[in-house]
């Protein structure tokens, strides 16, 4: 198959298979939440707390906790199944916004809420990525590269849209508006992941690649 034919087949995979749509759209919406946070966080720390670039950069180190979520997400998937694990990871991102909202306050309490919230958001976001890959890569190995392309295209598109939405929300409504955007995106992802019939779309199906696609 020529390279252009491979690329042309990616939209067909997305359009033809409910599991791919469910997982990649949910992942993209989680990306919206992620992008909105990290774009608006800089505005919040600089304009509200009057922190410089050094302190802003330190929040990136706090977010390294998200890397620890990969192993935990894998264990969660093995124990409860991909469907429940996917919903749980998104629920963590939604809960994170409840923690992040008070971060728009002042003083140490506000920074404390932000720190706790960013850890929760990164754990949920990166755990979600591991679980999404687990669901997609349980399918036919012959299409793994195309599934990966589909997933990351929507994921990064979501992050870019989230960055734009976060900037606009900050300009028009400040941190509460940003939290609203992030929470709405997470809630939409949770709805997509838990719609009726989610458990019958292959999320908890066989992991040996028996569902084969052209």
Secondary structure by P-SEA (a helix, b strand, c coil): ccaaaaaaaaaaaaaccaaaaaaaaaaaaaaaaaaaaaaaaaaaaaccccccaaaaaaaaaaacccccaaaaaaaaaaaccaaaaaaaaaaaaaaaaaaacccccccaaaaaaaaaaaaaaaaaaaaaaaaaaaaaacccccaaaaaaaaaaaaaaaaaaaaaaaaaaaaacccaaaaaaaaaaaaaaaaaaaccccccccccccccccccccc
